[in-house]
Amino acid sequence: MPRAPKHCGFLNCETRVTGRTYCDEHTTYGWSNERKAHYGSEHQAWRKQVMARDKGICQIRGPRCTHRATEADHIDRQGERYDIANGQAACHNCHADKTAKESAESKRDLKEK
């Protein structure tokens, strides 16, 4: 049975969508378009180097930090993707919080345009 249309998840948007969260106008495009390349062998080598350098300790240290890093985070989305200096070890909670904050900022910037 098909899903019923719902409102776009963007604040005050009345556009109806089916099977996704946001309408075309409010869908952010960024690293998500490049996911296939993002987890290749080059990414795995970069992640391994970042984790070794930071000794598996979360470098973000947010309010929900578990201190044990399980993920590698790109510090700057505009920076070189596989530059070790553009990476930091992160626990899942801190990485998720940082990503959510960056996503909200992106959506806010789109709304202001």
Secondary structure, 3 states (H helix, E strand, C coil): CCCCCEECCCCCCCCEECCCCCCHHHCCCCHHHHHHHHCCHHHHHHHHHHHHHCCCECCCCCCCCCCECCEEEECCCCCCCCCHHHEEEECHHHHHHHHHHHHHHHHHHHHHC
